[in-house]
């Protein structure tokens, strides 16, 4: 199964996952660089979840203290935090979901494509789940930088209480700088991500370990009995606490999404050997300190540090949150790129910021949208505690979708018995639905923000899908079959033959490209060699060069080439065309012209789309980046012919 990607082609829905390419991939280096891959995973994969102790414990205890905070409440909350990490991250992702890879790649898109391959088609429900997953991730990508950086900068108010009025301006300055530097890439500084995050986790572990002795009874939290007792005792009121407890696992999706860049083994090793122990020790230490010093509940993470270490800790925390923000920003770029490749969205300008790492990309429009969104959130909410209400619902929704898709993979791809799937998935799904319900309580207080962002994304994708399908249907009504055109041209003596090669892109190879028809009609010339190219995106991340092309000779003058790219690859058309030489196709870039069709739209007498959706689709079409850059065509060899369609 594959999906058409053309200059004006139809949208074929799929989901996307976040990937980063600041560091070498597991596939490139294998086990010979295991230490480097583990270090890279710590720096990139665990940035978000690694900074959650700054605010997760604080917000959870604040939610639990509405009617007073007893020692049993503290132990219960810590137990919930620890066992949430165990059940969702350790069991679901590290032990289970990471086994479901698509040729080494992870993320929601891998699950979608595995299911599509097993079913032999892409049903509507699968398309809808994929779209929701993309949309929720994008909302999370806007909230994470605001939440993370705000929570770190707020630590300065402990060092200097008078700093309070400057928290928002300093946060905005850091965030603005972060988005400005995206244009030049992060390759130069990404080498520091791993060492900084290792330092961060070690410092967290040491601080937590140093405070466990404040009250050894905190070790009771290691038993899930206390987590269950807290839920039973507080009944429905515990939902409020669970909404904050879930903050401890935000970023958990990155373990699976970034598997293709670091490999299953390095990510698992990083979690088991450093990240998981450090997080557990941090929560235990914070809990023990609060049992001994209840007055420190206002900001337990930073108050674990001795006075002399507080300022260095705030600086380290700020660096860690910037790294976490960078990871989610890069992930958003990668996700949107894949959505464009799958034609869920119009073409966007994609710039490469590294000459050696293909995955280091920069999307100007997406960067601007993210920056505006983050700045607005910081200004409107003003503090991490207020923003916490908006944080979590996007992540819980994404995790529920992952669990649902994974259950289908277990059934249809792995062929597990239904009873086994039910035993494994039901507890996970029940837990995540519980978290989703607890976060839904926050909707009036800010939880509507990610829902609104996701809704906007879904409307955009739905409009693009529906609009492009409608446009293609309109184009087919007046289309000329390629075979009929070739037969007609063979009998014509009115055309002038010119030397060289002409390349025409099309969505449907059996229908003559519009640019070819317009060139014949207006210029009355036919090139010596004419290549009709149809580009598709496969349901796997990478396609080997041997499988890249299928060459079909239609006549002495016409050749059809079907190109296939993986959803993680660049659609470099000239580079792919050079592979056709092995099939006997002569191709010289300096004597080749690339003909593209640029469509413009005008309203028809009958509306098949609502007026608002028609207007939105036309706007999206106008905002699309030009096909020359998208397909890496030499601009001096491109000829663009206009085509007007009724819509």
LOVEX-921198 format. One line per 5 residues: their letters; for each residue x, y negated, z of C-alpha. Coordinates in steps of 0.1 Angstrom, whole numbers. Example, Ala and Ser with C-alpha at 12.3 -4.5 7.8 and 13.67 -1.06 7.14 Angstrom:
as) 123 45 78 | 137 11 71
REM end
This chain:
xxxxx) 0 0 0 | 13 -35 -8 | -1 -70 -8 | 1 -96 -36 | 22 -127 -30
xxxxx) 20 -151 -59 | 23 -189 -65 | -15 -191 -65 | -22 -156 -54 | -48 -141 -31
xxxxx) -44 -139 6 | -41 -104 20 | -45 -105 58 | -19 -89 81 | -5 -97 116
xxxxx) 30 -111 123 | 55 -106 149 | 82 -128 163 | 117 -121 154 | 150 -139 161
xxxxx) 182 -136 141 | 206 -156 161 | 226 -125 168 | 236 -94 148 | 210 -67 145
xxxxx) 212 -31 158 | 210 -18 123 | 241 -38 113 | 264 -27 141 | 248 4 156
xxxxx) 263 17 188 | 298 2 182 | 286 -31 195 | 262 -19 221 | 275 -43 247
xxxxx) 271 -73 224 | 235 -62 216 | 226 -58 252 | 240 -93 259 | 221 -107 230
xxxxx) 189 -90 242 | 193 -106 276 | 198 -140 260 | 170 -139 235 | 144 -113 244
xxxxx) 142 -120 281 | 143 -158 282 | 105 -162 288 | 99 -134 313 | 132 -143 330
xxxxx) 121 -178 339 | 87 -167 352 | 99 -164 389 | 102 -202 389 | 64 -206 389
xxxxx) 47 -171 390 | 52 -165 427 | 43 -201 436 | 11 -202 417 | 0 -167 429
xxxxx) 5 -177 465 | -13 -210 460 | -43 -191 445 | -42 -166 474 | -41 -194 501
xxxxx) -74 -210 494 | -88 -196 527 | -55 -193 545 | -24 -171 538 | -18 -141 560
xxxxx) 13 -119 561 | -7 -91 544 | -17 -115 517 | 20 -123 510 | 29 -86 509
xxxxx) -1 -79 487 | 7 -106 462 | 44 -95 460 | 32 -59 455 | 9 -71 426
xxxxx) 38 -90 410 | 61 -60 412 | 36 -34 400 | 24 -56 372 | 60 -56 359
xxxxx) 62 -18 363 | 29 -10 347 | 29 -35 318 | 66 -40 310 | 83 -9 322
xxxxx) 57 16 313 | 37 1 284 | 64 -16 265 | 98 -1 275 | 87 35 278
xxxxx) 58 37 254 | 51 10 228 | 87 6 218 | 85 41 203 | 60 28 177
xxxxx) 84 11 153 | 81 5 116 | 115 15 103 | 131 -1 133 | 109 -32 134
xxxxx) 85 -39 162 | 57 -64 170 | 20 -65 162 | 27 -64 125 | 44 -31 128
xxxxx) 14 -16 145 | -9 -31 118 | 12 -17 90 | 16 17 106 | -22 20 109
xxxxx) -27 7 73 | -3 34 60 | -21 61 80 | -56 50 69 | -46 42 33
xxxxx) -64 9 34 | -67 -22 56 | -102 -23 71 | -118 -56 82 | -114 -49 119
xxxxx) -76 -44 114 | -74 -77 95 | -93 -95 123 | -72 -81 151 | -40 -91 132
xxxxx) -53 -126 126 | -62 -130 163 | -28 -117 174 | -10 -143 152 | -32 -171 164
xxxxx) -28 -162 201 | 9 -161 197 | 10 -195 181 | -9 -210 210 | 15 -193 234
xxxxx) 44 -208 215 | 31 -243 222 | 24 -237 259 | 56 -219 268 | 81 -247 263
xxxxx) 59 -272 281 | 53 -249 311 | 89 -236 313 | 108 -269 311 | 83 -288 333
xxxxx) 87 -262 361 | 125 -264 359 | 127 -302 359 | 102 -303 389 | 129 -287 409
xxxxx) 147 -320 410 | 120 -334 432 | 133 -311 460 | 168 -326 456 | 154 -361 454
xxxxx) 117 -366 462 | 118 -400 446 | 125 -384 413 | 88 -374 410 | 77 -402 386
xxxxx) 106 -393 362 | 97 -356 358 | 75 -361 328 | 98 -385 310 | 128 -363 315
xxxxx) 108 -332 304 | 97 -351 272 | 133 -361 265 | 146 -325 268 | 117 -312 246
xxxxx) 122 -339 220 | 159 -331 218 | 151 -294 215 | 128 -299 185 | 151 -323 168
xxxxx) 181 -299 168 | 160 -272 152 | 168 -288 118 | 205 -278 122 | 198 -243 136
xxxxx) 210 -227 168 | 238 -205 155 | 265 -226 171 | 250 -225 206 | 232 -191 205
xxxxx) 265 -174 214 | 260 -190 249 | 225 -177 254 | 236 -143 266 | 262 -155 292
xxxxx) 239 -182 305 | 209 -158 310 | 232 -132 326 | 243 -158 350 | 207 -168 356
xxxxx) 196 -132 364 | 226 -126 386 | 219 -158 406 | 182 -148 409 | 192 -114 422
xxxxx) 217 -127 447 | 193 -153 460 | 166 -128 464 | 189 -102 481 | 201 -129 505
xxxxx) 166 -136 517 | 151 -101 520 | 166 -99 555 | 145 -128 565 | 117 -103 571
xxxxx) 123 -67 562 | 86 -60 562 | 85 -74 527 | 98 -40 515 | 63 -27 521
xxxxx) 54 -45 488 | 73 -17 469 | 43 5 476 | 13 1 452 | -10 7 482
xxxxx) -6 -29 493 | -14 -42 458 | -46 -21 458 | -55 -31 494 | -52 -68 484
xxxxx) -77 -63 455 | -101 -43 476 | -100 -67 505 | -104 -99 484 | -129 -83 459
xxxxx) -139 -109 432 | -118 -136 448 | -87 -116 438 | -95 -124 401 | -82 -160 408
xxxxx) -49 -146 421 | -46 -121 392 | -47 -150 368 | -16 -163 384 | 1 -129 389
xxxxx) 0 -124 352 | 24 -153 347 | 51 -128 358 | 48 -108 326 | 44 -136 300
xxxxx) 71 -130 274 | 66 -92 277 | 56 -90 241 | 92 -101 231 | 106 -67 241
xxxxx) 87 -51 213 | 87 -79 188 | 124 -84 188 | 133 -47 187 | 143 -49 150
xxxxx) 171 -73 159 | 186 -56 189 | 174 -21 188 | 154 0 212 | 183 11 233
xxxxx) 199 -23 240 | 166 -38 250 | 158 -9 274 | 193 -10 289 | 191 -48 295
xxxxx) 157 -43 312 | 167 -14 334 | 202 -25 344 | 197 -62 350 | 164 -79 342
xxxxx) 140 -57 361 | 162 -54 393 | 168 -92 392 | 131 -100 389 | 121 -76 416
xxxxx) 148 -89 440 | 137 -124 433 | 101 -117 442 | 110 -97 473 | 133 -125 485
xxxxx) 107 -152 479 | 82 -131 498 | 105 -124 528 | 114 -161 530 | 78 -172 531
xxxxx) 70 -146 558 | 97 -161 579 | 92 -197 568 | 56 -203 557 | 62 -240 551
xxxxx) 84 -231 520 | 54 -219 501 | 52 -251 481 | 82 -241 458 | 97 -209 470
xxxxx) 120 -202 441 | 141 -234 445 | 138 -234 483 | 157 -200 484 | 188 -219 475
xxxxx) 210 -235 501 | 210 -273 499 | 245 -275 483 | 234 -251 455 | 201 -267 448
xxxxx) 212 -292 421 | 233 -266 402 | 203 -242 404 | 180 -268 389 | 205 -274 361
xxxxx) 209 -236 354 | 171 -233 355 | 167 -261 330 | 192 -244 306 | 174 -211 311
xxxxx) 140 -226 303 | 154 -244 272 | 167 -210 260 | 133 -194 267 | 117 -223 247
xxxxx) 142 -218 219 | 133 -181 217 | 96 -187 214 | 101 -215 188 | 123 -193 167
xxxxx) 97 -166 171 | 70 -189 159 | 90 -197 128 | 95 -161 120 | 59 -152 126
xxxxx) 46 -180 104 | 71 -170 77 | 57 -135 77 | 22 -148 76 | 31 -168 45
xxxxx) 48 -138 30 | 15 -119 35 | -5 -148 20 | -24 -154 52 | -13 -191 49
xxxxx) -2 -213 20 | 34 -215 11 | 55 -235 36 | 89 -251 32 | 114 -226 47
xxxxx) 149 -238 52 | 179 -216 62 | 201 -230 89 | 229 -204 86 | 249 -192 57
xxxxx) 256 -159 73 | 224 -150 92 | 194 -148 69 | 169 -148 98 | 179 -183 111
xxxxx) 152 -204 95 | 135 -238 100 | 100 -247 90 | 96 -285 91 | 58 -286 93
xxxxx) 56 -259 119 | 83 -276 140 | 64 -308 139 | 31 -292 149 | 48 -274 178
xxxxx) 66 -305 189 | 34 -326 189 | 15 -299 207 | 41 -295 234 | 44 -332 240
xxxxx) 6 -336 242 | 4 -308 268 | 32 -323 290 | 16 -357 289 | -20 -345 295
xxxxx) -13 -320 322 | 17 -337 338 | 28 -308 361 | 35 -270 357 | 8 -262 383
xxxxx) -19 -279 363 | -6 -264 331 | -6 -229 347 | -44 -229 342 | -38 -230 304
xxxxx) -11 -204 305 | -17 -167 303 | -50 -163 284 | -32 -162 250 | -7 -137 263
xxxxx) -33 -114 279 | -54 -115 247 | -23 -106 226 | -15 -77 250 | -50 -63 248
xxxxx) -48 -64 210 | -14 -46 212 | -29 -19 234 | -59 -14 211 | -37 -11 180
xxxxx) -13 12 198 | -41 36 208 | -50 39 171 | -14 46 163 | -13 73 189
xxxxx) -44 89 174 | -39 85 136 | -1 83 133 | 13 103 162 | -17 127 161
xxxxx) -21 127 199 | -52 145 212 | -81 121 220 | -80 132 257 | -43 124 260
xxxxx) -48 89 244 | -76 82 268 | -55 92 298 | -26 70 288 | -45 40 273
xxxxx) -75 37 295 | -57 26 327 | -35 1 307 | -65 -13 289 | -85 -16 321
xxxxx) -56 -34 338 | -52 -58 309 | -89 -65 306 | -89 -73 343 | -61 -98 337
xxxxx) -79 -112 307 | -110 -117 328 | -90 -133 356 | -75 -157 331 | -109 -164 316
xxxxx) -119 -180 349 | -93 -207 340 | -111 -217 308 | -128 -248 323 | -96 -260 339
xxxxx) -73 -257 309 | -77 -222 296 | -96 -236 267 | -64 -250 252 | -49 -218 238
xxxxx) -84 -206 228 | -89 -238 208 | -54 -235 192 | -61 -199 183 | -95 -208 169
xxxxx) -80 -235 147 | -54 -210 133 | -81 -184 127 | -102 -209 108 | -72 -219 87
xxxxx) -63 -183 78 | -99 -173 71 | -104 -204 49 | -72 -196 30 | -81 -159 25
xxxxx) -116 -167 14 | -106 -196 -8 | -79 -177 -26 | -101 -147 -32 | -128 -170 -47
xxxxx) -102 -188 -69 | -89 -155 -82 | -124 -143 -90 | -130 -176 -109 | -98 -171 -128
xxxxx) -106 -135 -137 | -139 -146 -153 | -121 -163 -181 | -90 -142 -181 | -74 -125 -211
xxxxx) -60 -90 -207 | -23 -88 -212 | -25 -59 -237 | -51 -78 -258 | -29 -109 -259
xxxxx) 2 -89 -269 | -18 -72 -297 | -31 -106 -309 | 4 -121 -309 | 18 -93 -329
xxxxx) -6 -102 -358 | 0 -140 -355 | 23 -158 -378 | 16 -193 -365 | 40 -192 -335
xxxxx) 76 -202 -336 | 100 -178 -320 | 127 -194 -299 | 158 -177 -284 | 162 -170 -247
xxxxx) 141 -155 -220 | 108 -167 -204 | 97 -155 -170 | 60 -158 -160 | 48 -151 -125
xxxxx) 13 -135 -120 | -8 -120 -93 | -23 -94 -116 | 0 -79 -142 | -30 -66 -163
xxxxx) -42 -102 -169 | -22 -126 -190 | -5 -153 -168 | -21 -187 -171 | 13 -204 -177
xxxxx) 19 -181 -207 | -15 -189 -223 | -10 -227 -218 | 25 -225 -232 | 12 -207 -263
xxxxx) -17 -231 -267 | 1 -264 -263 | 37 -256 -274 | 30 -229 -300 | 62 -211 -292
xxxxx) 71 -176 -281 | 104 -167 -265 | 125 -139 -278 | 121 -120 -245 | 91 -126 -222
xxxxx) 91 -111 -187 | 59 -109 -167 | 67 -107 -130 | 44 -95 -103 | 57 -99 -67
xxxxx) 43 -77 -39 | 50 -75 -2 | 54 -40 12 | 41 -27 45 | 77 -21 56
xxxxx) 102 -47 68 | 129 -41 42 | 130 -25 7 | 161 -10 -7 | 175 -23 -40
xxxxx) 168 10 -56 | 131 6 -49 | 130 -31 -56 | 119 -31 -93 | 97 -11 -116
xxxxx) 103 -21 -153 | 76 -14 -179 | 82 -22 -216 | 49 -35 -230 | 62 -43 -265
xxxxx) 94 -54 -283 | 89 -89 -269 | 72 -83 -235 | 84 -66 -204 | 66 -63 -171
xxxxx) 85 -61 -139 | 69 -53 -106 | 90 -65 -77 | 86 -53 -41 | 99 -71 -10
xxxxx) 98 -62 26 | 78 -85 49 | 110 -95 66 | 129 -104 34 | 133 -135 13
xxxxx) 115 -135 -20 | 147 -143 -40 | 134 -138 -76 | 165 -145 -96 | 186 -122 -74
xxxxx) 160 -94 -78 | 159 -99 -116 | 196 -92 -119 | 188 -56 -108 | 168 -52 -140
xxxxx) 200 -51 -160 | 204 -15 -149 | 171 -8 -166 | 184 -24 -199 | 168 -58 -194
xxxxx) 190 -86 -206 | 190 -115 -182 | 211 -146 -183 | 200 -173 -159 | 214 -200 -181
xxxxx) 192 -190 -210 | 161 -183 -190 | 131 -205 -183 | 107 -199 -154 | 71 -208 -162
xxxxx) 48 -216 -132 | 12 -225 -131 | 1 -252 -108 | -36 -251 -100 | -58 -281 -92
xxxxx) -94 -277 -82 | -126 -296 -88 | -161 -289 -74 | -184 -267 -95 | -222 -269 -100
xxxxx) -227 -240 -76 | -210 -238 -42 | -198 -204 -31 | -179 -219 -2 | -194 -244 24
xxxxx) -185 -280 17 | -162 -282 47 | -144 -250 39 | -140 -260 3 | -124 -294 14
xxxxx) -101 -276 39 | -90 -251 12 | -82 -278 -13 | -62 -296 15 | -43 -265 23
xxxxx) -35 -259 -14 | -21 -294 -17 | 0 -290 14 | 17 -258 0 | 54 -260 -7
xxxxx) 64 -257 -44 | 70 -222 -58 | 104 -232 -71 | 119 -233 -36 | 97 -204 -23
xxxxx) 110 -180 -50 | 146 -196 -50 | 143 -205 -86 | 169 -228 -103 | 150 -261 -104
xxxxx) 166 -271 -138 | 152 -240 -154 | 116 -243 -141 | 86 -255 -162 | 53 -262 -145
xxxxx) 21 -261 -164 | -12 -274 -149 | -44 -254 -147 | -77 -268 -135 | -103 -245 -119
xx) -138 -249 -107 | -143 -240 -70
REM end
